[in-house]
Amino acid sequence: MTRIILESENNKDVLLITELAERLKIKYKIEKLNLEKTSYKLSSKARNLLKEGVDISNYGDPSEWQRIVRKDRISKSS
């Protein structure tokens, strides 16, 4: 069994996907998520961060990070 999870805020897209699933005889389940009405209390600052998303521009160069982390490994090519 393979499970594919799709998220969309566009109801027309959801309708197209469900029509395709029905045509292909694929089981599907629709869940509506609402971040505003969570079962736990979020501060307004946390709620705004969730809405804005994550800025990954300050994470740096992943290649440089790997070189630093792997310094202790002995390279076979050397």
mmCIF file as gemmi writes it, N, C-alpha and C atoms, coordinates in Angstrom:
data_model
loop_
_atom_site.group_PDB
_atom_site.id
_atom_site.type_symbol
_atom_site.label_atom_id
_atom_site.label_alt_id
_atom_site.label_comp_id
_atom_site.label_asym_id
_atom_site.label_entity_id
_atom_site.label_seq_id
_atom_site.pdbx_PDB_ins_code
_atom_site.Cartn_x
_atom_site.Cartn_y
_atom_site.Cartn_z
_atom_site.occupancy
_atom_site.B_iso_or_equiv
_atom_site.pdbx_formal_charge
_atom_site.auth_seq_id
_atom_site.auth_asym_id
_atom_site.pdbx_PDB_model_num
ATOM 1 N N . MET Axp A 1 ? 0.842 -1.177 0 1 0 ? 1 A 1
ATOM 2 C CA . MET Axp A 1 ? 0 0 0 1 0 ? 1 A 1
ATOM 3 C C . MET Axp A 1 ? 0.888 1.242 0 1 0 ? 1 A 1
ATOM 4 N N . THR Axp A 2 ? 0.505 2.223 -0.763 1 0 ? 2 A 1
ATOM 5 C CA . THR Axp A 2 ? 1.209 3.499 -0.808 1 0 ? 2 A 1
ATOM 6 C C . THR Axp A 2 ? 0.229 4.593 -0.428 1 0 ? 2 A 1
ATOM 7 N N . ARG Axp A 3 ? 0.678 5.515 0.404 1 0 ? 3 A 1
ATOM 8 C CA . ARG Axp A 3 ? -0.178 6.63 0.815 1 0 ? 3 A 1
ATOM 9 C C . ARG Axp A 3 ? 0.441 7.913 0.298 1 0 ? 3 A 1
ATOM 10 N N . ILE Axp A 4 ? -0.379 8.728 -0.342 1 0 ? 4 A 1
ATOM 11 C CA . ILE Axp A 4 ? 0.05 10.03 -0.833 1 0 ? 4 A 1
ATOM 12 C C . ILE Axp A 4 ? -0.77 11.084 -0.101 1 0 ? 4 A 1
ATOM 13 N N . ILE Axp A 5 ? -0.093 12.054 0.493 1 0 ? 5 A 1
ATOM 14 C CA . ILE Axp A 5 ? -0.782 13.118 1.213 1 0 ? 5 A 1
ATOM 15 C C . ILE Axp A 5 ? -0.62 14.404 0.414 1 0 ? 5 A 1
ATOM 16 N N . LEU Axp A 6 ? -1.727 15.015 0.069 1 0 ? 6 A 1
ATOM 17 C CA . LEU Axp A 6 ? -1.725 16.27 -0.68 1 0 ? 6 A 1
ATOM 18 C C . LEU Axp A 6 ? -2.389 17.338 0.17 1 0 ? 6 A 1
ATOM 19 N N . GLU Axp A 7 ? -1.877 18.542 0.122 1 0 ? 7 A 1
ATOM 20 C CA . GLU Axp A 7 ? -2.474 19.658 0.835 1 0 ? 7 A 1
ATOM 21 C C . GLU Axp A 7 ? -2.776 20.771 -0.158 1 0 ? 7 A 1
ATOM 22 N N . SER Axp A 8 ? -3.963 21.335 -0.052 1 0 ? 8 A 1
ATOM 23 C CA . SER Axp A 8 ? -4.323 22.43 -0.932 1 0 ? 8 A 1
ATOM 24 C C . SER Axp A 8 ? -5.308 23.35 -0.233 1 0 ? 8 A 1
ATOM 25 N N . GLU Axp A 9 ? -5.155 24.627 -0.475 1 0 ? 9 A 1
ATOM 26 C CA . GLU Axp A 9 ? -6.109 25.607 0.044 1 0 ? 9 A 1
ATOM 27 C C . GLU Axp A 9 ? -7.16 25.937 -1.021 1 0 ? 9 A 1
ATOM 28 N N . ASN Axp A 10 ? -6.983 25.414 -2.226 1 0 ? 10 A 1
ATOM 29 C CA . ASN Axp A 10 ? -7.88 25.713 -3.33 1 0 ? 10 A 1
ATOM 30 C C . ASN Axp A 10 ? -8.916 24.589 -3.468 1 0 ? 10 A 1
ATOM 31 N N . ASN Axp A 11 ? -10.177 24.905 -3.205 1 0 ? 11 A 1
ATOM 32 C CA . ASN Axp A 11 ? -11.249 23.906 -3.25 1 0 ? 11 A 1
ATOM 33 C C . ASN Axp A 11 ? -11.433 23.312 -4.642 1 0 ? 11 A 1
ATOM 34 N N . LYS Axp A 12 ? -11.193 24.104 -5.684 1 0 ? 12 A 1
ATOM 35 C CA . LYS Axp A 12 ? -11.327 23.583 -7.052 1 0 ? 12 A 1
ATOM 36 C C . LYS Axp A 12 ? -10.285 22.511 -7.33 1 0 ? 12 A 1
ATOM 37 N N . ASP Axp A 13 ? -9.056 22.714 -6.831 1 0 ? 13 A 1
ATOM 38 C CA . ASP Axp A 13 ? -8.005 21.709 -7.001 1 0 ? 13 A 1
ATOM 39 C C . ASP Axp A 13 ? -8.362 20.427 -6.26 1 0 ? 13 A 1
ATOM 40 N N . VAL Axp A 14 ? -8.906 20.573 -5.062 1 0 ? 14 A 1
ATOM 41 C CA . VAL Axp A 14 ? -9.312 19.398 -4.282 1 0 ? 14 A 1
ATOM 42 C C . VAL Axp A 14 ? -10.393 18.628 -5.032 1 0 ? 14 A 1
ATOM 43 N N . LEU Axp A 15 ? -11.335 19.331 -5.624 1 0 ? 15 A 1
ATOM 44 C CA . LEU Axp A 15 ? -12.394 18.688 -6.395 1 0 ? 15 A 1
ATOM 45 C C . LEU Axp A 15 ? -11.815 17.924 -7.584 1 0 ? 15 A 1
ATOM 46 N N . LEU Axp A 16 ? -10.871 18.526 -8.304 1 0 ? 16 A 1
ATOM 47 C CA . LEU Axp A 16 ? -10.235 17.844 -9.436 1 0 ? 16 A 1
ATOM 48 C C . LEU Axp A 16 ? -9.51 16.576 -8.987 1 0 ? 16 A 1
ATOM 49 N N . ILE Axp A 17 ? -8.805 16.666 -7.874 1 0 ? 17 A 1
ATOM 50 C CA . ILE Axp A 17 ? -8.063 15.504 -7.379 1 0 ? 17 A 1
ATOM 51 C C . ILE Axp A 17 ? -9.019 14.394 -6.954 1 0 ? 17 A 1
ATOM 52 N N . THR Axp A 18 ? -10.111 14.749 -6.291 1 0 ? 18 A 1
ATOM 53 C CA . THR Axp A 18 ? -11.069 13.714 -5.874 1 0 ? 18 A 1
ATOM 54 C C . THR Axp A 18 ? -11.756 13.081 -7.082 1 0 ? 18 A 1
ATOM 55 N N . GLU Axp A 19 ? -12.054 13.874 -8.106 1 0 ? 19 A 1
ATOM 56 C CA . GLU Axp A 19 ? -12.643 13.303 -9.321 1 0 ? 19 A 1
ATOM 57 C C . GLU Axp A 19 ? -11.68 12.322 -9.983 1 0 ? 19 A 1
ATOM 58 N N . LEU Axp A 20 ? -10.403 12.673 -10.026 1 0 ? 20 A 1
ATOM 59 C CA . LEU Axp A 20 ? -9.402 11.783 -10.598 1 0 ? 20 A 1
ATOM 60 C C . LEU Axp A 20 ? -9.289 10.497 -9.779 1 0 ? 20 A 1
ATOM 61 N N . ALA Axp A 21 ? -9.288 10.633 -8.47 1 0 ? 21 A 1
ATOM 62 C CA . ALA Axp A 21 ? -9.199 9.46 -7.596 1 0 ? 21 A 1
ATOM 63 C C . ALA Axp A 21 ? -10.388 8.534 -7.82 1 0 ? 21 A 1
ATOM 64 N N . GLU Axp A 22 ? -11.569 9.1 -7.948 1 0 ? 22 A 1
ATOM 65 C CA . GLU Axp A 22 ? -12.761 8.28 -8.202 1 0 ? 22 A 1
ATOM 66 C C . GLU Axp A 22 ? -12.664 7.577 -9.555 1 0 ? 22 A 1
ATOM 67 N N . ARG Axp A 23 ? -12.199 8.299 -10.566 1 0 ? 23 A 1
ATOM 68 C CA . ARG Axp A 23 ? -12.066 7.72 -11.894 1 0 ? 23 A 1
ATOM 69 C C . ARG Axp A 23 ? -11.069 6.563 -11.902 1 0 ? 23 A 1
ATOM 70 N N . LEU Axp A 24 ? -10.001 6.708 -11.109 1 0 ? 24 A 1
ATOM 71 C CA . LEU Axp A 24 ? -8.972 5.672 -11.034 1 0 ? 24 A 1
ATOM 72 C C . LEU Axp A 24 ? -9.292 4.594 -9.979 1 0 ? 24 A 1
ATOM 73 N N . LYS Axp A 25 ? -10.44 4.746 -9.332 1 0 ? 25 A 1
ATOM 74 C CA . LYS Axp A 25 ? -10.878 3.818 -8.276 1 0 ? 25 A 1
ATOM 75 C C . LYS Axp A 25 ? -9.85 3.748 -7.141 1 0 ? 25 A 1
ATOM 76 N N . ILE Axp A 26 ? -9.383 4.927 -6.721 1 0 ? 26 A 1
ATOM 77 C CA . ILE Axp A 26 ? -8.433 5.048 -5.616 1 0 ? 26 A 1
ATOM 78 C C . ILE Axp A 26 ? -9.198 5.549 -4.394 1 0 ? 26 A 1
ATOM 79 N N . LYS Axp A 27 ? -8.973 4.896 -3.251 1 0 ? 27 A 1
ATOM 80 C CA . LYS Axp A 27 ? -9.599 5.347 -2.011 1 0 ? 27 A 1
ATOM 81 C C . LYS Axp A 27 ? -8.975 6.682 -1.614 1 0 ? 27 A 1
ATOM 82 N N . TYR Axp A 28 ? -9.804 7.568 -1.098 1 0 ? 28 A 1
ATOM 83 C CA . TYR Axp A 28 ? -9.28 8.847 -0.63 1 0 ? 28 A 1
ATOM 84 C C . TYR Axp A 28 ? -10.054 9.312 0.582 1 0 ? 28 A 1
ATOM 85 N N . LYS Axp A 29 ? -9.431 10.189 1.333 1 0 ? 29 A 1
ATOM 86 C CA . LYS Axp A 29 ? -10.034 10.736 2.543 1 0 ? 29 A 1
ATOM 87 C C . LYS Axp A 29 ? -9.729 12.219 2.573 1 0 ? 29 A 1
ATOM 88 N N . ILE Axp A 30 ? -10.715 13.022 2.84 1 0 ? 30 A 1
ATOM 89 C CA . ILE Axp A 30 ? -10.525 14.473 2.882 1 0 ? 30 A 1
ATOM 90 C C . ILE Axp A 30 ? -10.634 14.927 4.333 1 0 ? 30 A 1
ATOM 91 N N . GLU Axp A 31 ? -9.624 15.655 4.786 1 0 ? 31 A 1
ATOM 92 C CA . GLU Axp A 31 ? -9.633 16.229 6.123 1 0 ? 31 A 1
ATOM 93 C C . GLU Axp A 31 ? -9.415 17.727 5.994 1 0 ? 31 A 1
ATOM 94 N N . LYS Axp A 32 ? -10.251 18.49 6.621 1 0 ? 32 A 1
ATOM 95 C CA . LYS Axp A 32 ? -10.066 19.941 6.614 1 0 ? 32 A 1
ATOM 96 C C . LYS Axp A 32 ? -9.318 20.328 7.873 1 0 ? 32 A 1
ATOM 97 N N . LEU Axp A 33 ? -8.196 21.016 7.694 1 0 ? 33 A 1
ATOM 98 C CA . LEU Axp A 33 ? -7.376 21.452 8.817 1 0 ? 33 A 1
ATOM 99 C C . LEU Axp A 33 ? -7.553 22.946 9.026 1 0 ? 33 A 1
ATOM 100 N N . ASN Axp A 34 ? -7.583 23.341 10.27 1 0 ? 34 A 1
ATOM 101 C CA . ASN Axp A 34 ? -7.73 24.754 10.595 1 0 ? 34 A 1
ATOM 102 C C . ASN Axp A 34 ? -6.74 25.093 11.697 1 0 ? 34 A 1
ATOM 103 N N . LEU Axp A 35 ? -5.684 25.813 11.358 1 0 ? 35 A 1
ATOM 104 C CA . LEU Axp A 35 ? -4.668 26.173 12.352 1 0 ? 35 A 1
ATOM 105 C C . LEU Axp A 35 ? -5.199 27.146 13.39 1 0 ? 35 A 1
ATOM 106 N N . GLU Axp A 36 ? -6.222 27.889 13.06 1 0 ? 36 A 1
ATOM 107 C CA . GLU Axp A 36 ? -6.764 28.869 13.999 1 0 ? 36 A 1
ATOM 108 C C . GLU Axp A 36 ? -7.453 28.195 15.179 1 0 ? 36 A 1
ATOM 109 N N . LYS Axp A 37 ? -8.026 27.022 14.959 1 0 ? 37 A 1
ATOM 110 C CA . LYS Axp A 37 ? -8.799 26.347 16.001 1 0 ? 37 A 1
ATOM 111 C C . LYS Axp A 37 ? -8.112 25.055 16.419 1 0 ? 37 A 1
ATOM 112 N N . THR Axp A 38 ? -6.902 25.172 16.909 1 0 ? 38 A 1
ATOM 113 C CA . THR Axp A 38 ? -6.184 23.988 17.369 1 0 ? 38 A 1
ATOM 114 C C . THR Axp A 38 ? -6.645 23.627 18.771 1 0 ? 38 A 1
ATOM 115 N N . SER Axp A 39 ? -6.4 22.379 19.164 1 0 ? 39 A 1
ATOM 116 C CA . SER Axp A 39 ? -6.835 21.94 20.474 1 0 ? 39 A 1
ATOM 117 C C . SER Axp A 39 ? -5.925 22.487 21.579 1 0 ? 39 A 1
ATOM 118 N N . TYR Axp A 40 ? -4.793 23.035 21.222 1 0 ? 40 A 1
ATOM 119 C CA . TYR Axp A 40 ? -3.904 23.622 22.204 1 0 ? 40 A 1
ATOM 120 C C . TYR Axp A 40 ? -3.815 25.115 21.943 1 0 ? 40 A 1
ATOM 121 N N . LYS Axp A 41 ? -3.447 25.854 22.955 1 0 ? 41 A 1
ATOM 122 C CA . LYS Axp A 41 ? -3.394 27.309 22.845 1 0 ? 41 A 1
ATOM 123 C C . LYS Axp A 41 ? -2.073 27.746 22.222 1 0 ? 41 A 1
ATOM 124 N N . LEU Axp A 42 ? -2.154 28.546 21.173 1 0 ? 42 A 1
ATOM 125 C CA . LEU Axp A 42 ? -0.971 29.128 20.55 1 0 ? 42 A 1
ATOM 126 C C . LEU Axp A 42 ? -0.979 30.623 20.8 1 0 ? 42 A 1
ATOM 127 N N . SER Axp A 43 ? 0.189 31.166 21.085 1 0 ? 43 A 1
ATOM 128 C CA . SER Axp A 43 ? 0.277 32.61 21.226 1 0 ? 43 A 1
ATOM 129 C C . SER Axp A 43 ? 0.098 33.234 19.841 1 0 ? 43 A 1
ATOM 130 N N . SER Axp A 44 ? -0.249 34.486 19.811 1 0 ? 44 A 1
ATOM 131 C CA . SER Axp A 44 ? -0.436 35.154 18.517 1 0 ? 44 A 1
ATOM 132 C C . SER Axp A 44 ? 0.885 35.193 17.75 1 0 ? 44 A 1
ATOM 133 N N . LYS Axp A 45 ? 2.019 35.302 18.465 1 0 ? 45 A 1
ATOM 134 C CA . LYS Axp A 45 ? 3.318 35.307 17.806 1 0 ? 45 A 1
ATOM 135 C C . LYS Axp A 45 ? 3.572 33.954 17.138 1 0 ? 45 A 1
ATOM 136 N N . ALA Axp A 46 ? 3.286 32.861 17.842 1 0 ? 46 A 1
ATOM 137 C CA . ALA Axp A 46 ? 3.477 31.518 17.273 1 0 ? 46 A 1
ATOM 138 C C . ALA Axp A 46 ? 2.546 31.303 16.089 1 0 ? 46 A 1
ATOM 139 N N . ARG Axp A 47 ? 1.31 31.759 16.183 1 0 ? 47 A 1
ATOM 140 C CA . ARG Axp A 47 ? 0.341 31.609 15.091 1 0 ? 47 A 1
ATOM 141 C C . ARG Axp A 47 ? 0.816 32.361 13.85 1 0 ? 47 A 1
ATOM 142 N N . ASN Axp A 48 ? 1.37 33.569 14.051 1 0 ? 48 A 1
ATOM 143 C CA . ASN Axp A 48 ? 1.883 34.353 12.924 1 0 ? 48 A 1
ATOM 144 C C . ASN Axp A 48 ? 3.083 33.668 12.282 1 0 ? 48 A 1
ATOM 145 N N . LEU Axp A 49 ? 3.965 33.07 13.093 1 0 ? 49 A 1
ATOM 146 C CA . LEU Axp A 49 ? 5.111 32.348 12.549 1 0 ? 49 A 1
ATOM 147 C C . LEU Axp A 49 ? 4.651 31.174 11.688 1 0 ? 49 A 1
ATOM 148 N N . LEU Axp A 50 ? 3.631 30.455 12.13 1 0 ? 50 A 1
ATOM 149 C CA . LEU Axp A 50 ? 3.104 29.338 11.344 1 0 ? 50 A 1
ATOM 150 C C . LEU Axp A 50 ? 2.538 29.823 10.011 1 0 ? 50 A 1
ATOM 151 N N . LYS Axp A 51 ? 1.843 30.937 10.04 1 0 ? 51 A 1
ATOM 152 C CA . LYS Axp A 51 ? 1.255 31.474 8.811 1 0 ? 51 A 1
ATOM 153 C C . LYS Axp A 51 ? 2.326 31.94 7.828 1 0 ? 51 A 1
ATOM 154 N N . GLU Axp A 52 ? 3.391 32.579 8.348 1 0 ? 52 A 1
ATOM 155 C CA . GLU Axp A 52 ? 4.439 33.13 7.492 1 0 ? 52 A 1
ATOM 156 C C . GLU Axp A 52 ? 5.354 32.061 6.909 1 0 ? 52 A 1
ATOM 157 N N . GLY Axp A 53 ? 5.493 30.949 7.592 1 0 ? 53 A 1
ATOM 158 C CA . GLY Axp A 53 ? 6.401 29.907 7.133 1 0 ? 53 A 1
ATOM 159 C C . GLY Axp A 53 ? 7.789 30.119 7.715 1 0 ? 53 A 1
ATOM 160 N N . VAL Axp A 54 ? 8.744 29.361 7.232 1 0 ? 54 A 1
ATOM 161 C CA . VAL Axp A 54 ? 10.098 29.387 7.771 1 0 ? 54 A 1
ATOM 162 C C . VAL Axp A 54 ? 11.058 29.995 6.756 1 0 ? 54 A 1
ATOM 163 N N . ASP Axp A 55 ? 11.878 30.912 7.22 1 0 ? 55 A 1
ATOM 164 C CA . ASP Axp A 55 ? 12.916 31.502 6.376 1 0 ? 55 A 1
ATOM 165 C C . ASP Axp A 55 ? 14.18 30.68 6.553 1 0 ? 55 A 1
ATOM 166 N N . ILE Axp A 56 ? 14.599 29.979 5.509 1 0 ? 56 A 1
ATOM 167 C CA . ILE Axp A 56 ? 15.779 29.125 5.622 1 0 ? 56 A 1
ATOM 168 C C . ILE Axp A 56 ? 17.03 29.799 5.066 1 0 ? 56 A 1
ATOM 169 N N . SER Axp A 57 ? 16.936 31.075 4.737 1 0 ? 57 A 1
ATOM 170 C CA . SER Axp A 57 ? 18.078 31.757 4.135 1 0 ? 57 A 1
ATOM 171 C C . SER Axp A 57 ? 19.253 31.907 5.097 1 0 ? 57 A 1
ATOM 172 N N . ASN Axp A 58 ? 19.02 31.815 6.395 1 0 ? 58 A 1
ATOM 173 C CA . ASN Axp A 58 ? 20.096 32.011 7.356 1 0 ? 58 A 1
ATOM 174 C C . ASN Axp A 58 ? 20.752 30.704 7.8 1 0 ? 58 A 1
ATOM 175 N N . TYR Axp A 59 ? 20.466 29.606 7.148 1 0 ? 59 A 1
ATOM 176 C CA . TYR Axp A 59 ? 21.037 28.329 7.533 1 0 ? 59 A 1
ATOM 177 C C . TYR Axp A 59 ? 22.434 28.11 6.961 1 0 ? 59 A 1
ATOM 178 N N . GLY Axp A 60 ? 22.847 28.889 6.013 1 0 ? 60 A 1
ATOM 179 C CA . GLY Axp A 60 ? 24.195 28.781 5.478 1 0 ? 60 A 1
ATOM 180 C C . GLY Axp A 60 ? 24.313 27.743 4.374 1 0 ? 60 A 1
ATOM 181 N N . ASP Axp A 61 ? 25.559 27.419 4.065 1 0 ? 61 A 1
ATOM 182 C CA . ASP Axp A 61 ? 25.866 26.506 2.974 1 0 ? 61 A 1
ATOM 183 C C . ASP Axp A 61 ? 25.905 25.071 3.483 1 0 ? 61 A 1
ATOM 184 N N . PRO Axp A 62 ? 25.022 24.195 3.009 1 0 ? 62 A 1
ATOM 185 C CA . PRO Axp A 62 ? 25.002 22.812 3.494 1 0 ? 62 A 1
ATOM 186 C C . PRO Axp A 62 ? 26.28 22.049 3.154 1 0 ? 62 A 1
ATOM 187 N N . SER Axp A 63 ? 26.916 22.364 2.036 1 0 ? 63 A 1
ATOM 188 C CA . SER Axp A 63 ? 28.166 21.691 1.661 1 0 ? 63 A 1
ATOM 189 C C . SER Axp A 63 ? 29.274 22.021 2.66 1 0 ? 63 A 1
ATOM 190 N N . GLU Axp A 64 ? 29.336 23.273 3.07 1 0 ? 64 A 1
ATOM 191 C CA . GLU Axp A 64 ? 30.332 23.679 4.053 1 0 ? 64 A 1
ATOM 192 C C . GLU Axp A 64 ? 30.085 22.958 5.375 1 0 ? 64 A 1
ATOM 193 N N . TRP Axp A 65 ? 28.848 22.859 5.784 1 0 ? 65 A 1
ATOM 194 C CA . TRP Axp A 65 ? 28.493 22.166 7.016 1 0 ? 65 A 1
ATOM 195 C C . TRP Axp A 65 ? 28.941 20.703 6.951 1 0 ? 65 A 1
ATOM 196 N N . GLN Axp A 66 ? 28.705 20.04 5.809 1 0 ? 66 A 1
ATOM 197 C CA . GLN Axp A 66 ? 29.11 18.645 5.677 1 0 ? 66 A 1
ATOM 198 C C . GLN Axp A 66 ? 30.622 18.486 5.755 1 0 ? 66 A 1
ATOM 199 N N . ARG Axp A 67 ? 31.367 19.411 5.144 1 0 ? 67 A 1
ATOM 200 C CA . ARG Axp A 67 ? 32.835 19.337 5.22 1 0 ? 67 A 1
ATOM 201 C C . ARG Axp A 67 ? 33.306 19.446 6.666 1 0 ? 67 A 1
ATOM 202 N N . ILE Axp A 68 ? 32.706 20.336 7.432 1 0 ? 68 A 1
ATOM 203 C CA . ILE Axp A 68 ? 33.093 20.518 8.835 1 0 ? 68 A 1
ATOM 204 C C . ILE Axp A 68 ? 32.737 19.267 9.644 1 0 ? 68 A 1
ATOM 205 N N . VAL Axp A 69 ? 31.531 18.757 9.455 1 0 ? 69 A 1
ATOM 206 C CA . VAL Axp A 69 ? 31.071 17.597 10.208 1 0 ? 69 A 1
ATOM 207 C C . VAL Axp A 69 ? 31.89 16.363 9.867 1 0 ? 69 A 1
ATOM 208 N N . ARG Axp A 70 ? 32.306 16.238 8.625 1 0 ? 70 A 1
ATOM 209 C CA . ARG Axp A 70 ? 33.003 15.031 8.176 1 0 ? 70 A 1
ATOM 210 C C . ARG Axp A 70 ? 34.528 15.164 8.213 1 0 ? 70 A 1
ATOM 211 N N . LYS Axp A 71 ? 35.053 16.182 8.881 1 0 ? 71 A 1
ATOM 212 C CA . LYS Axp A 71 ? 36.497 16.366 8.963 1 0 ? 71 A 1
ATOM 213 C C . LYS Axp A 71 ? 37.192 15.146 9.541 1 0 ? 71 A 1
ATOM 214 N N . ASP Axp A 72 ? 36.551 14.502 10.52 1 0 ? 72 A 1
ATOM 215 C CA . ASP Axp A 72 ? 37.186 13.386 11.197 1 0 ? 72 A 1
ATOM 216 C C . ASP Axp A 72 ? 37.213 12.106 10.361 1 0 ? 72 A 1
ATOM 217 N N . ARG Axp A 73 ? 36.505 12.079 9.268 1 0 ? 73 A 1
ATOM 218 C CA . ARG Axp A 73 ? 36.499 10.893 8.4 1 0 ? 73 A 1
ATOM 219 C C . ARG Axp A 73 ? 37.716 10.884 7.497 1 0 ? 73 A 1
ATOM 220 N N . ILE Axp A 74 ? 38.256 9.722 7.298 1 0 ? 74 A 1
ATOM 221 C CA . ILE Axp A 74 ? 39.42 9.59 6.422 1 0 ? 74 A 1
ATOM 222 C C . ILE Axp A 74 ? 38.921 9.383 4.997 1 0 ? 74 A 1
ATOM 223 N N . SER Axp A 75 ? 39.399 10.227 4.111 1 0 ? 75 A 1
ATOM 224 C CA . SER Axp A 75 ? 38.994 10.131 2.705 1 0 ? 75 A 1
ATOM 225 C C . SER Axp A 75 ? 39.756 9.015 2.019 1 0 ? 75 A 1
ATOM 226 N N . LYS Axp A 76 ? 39.076 8.17 1.27 1 0 ? 76 A 1
ATOM 227 C CA . LYS Axp A 76 ? 39.717 7.06 0.543 1 0 ? 76 A 1
ATOM 228 C C . LYS Axp A 76 ? 40.509 7.575 -0.654 1 0 ? 76 A 1
ATOM 229 N N . SER Axp A 77 ? 40.148 8.742 -1.169 1 0 ? 77 A 1
ATOM 230 C CA . SER Axp A 77 ? 40.844 9.267 -2.347 1 0 ? 77 A 1
ATOM 231 C C . SER Axp A 77 ? 42.176 9.919 -1.989 1 0 ? 77 A 1
ATOM 232 N N . SER Axp A 78 ? 42.419 10.203 -0.706 1 0 ? 78 A 1
ATOM 233 C CA . SER Axp A 78 ? 43.688 10.843 -0.331 1 0 ? 78 A 1
ATOM 234 C C . SER Axp A 78 ? 44.759 9.843 -0.011 1 0 ? 78 A 1
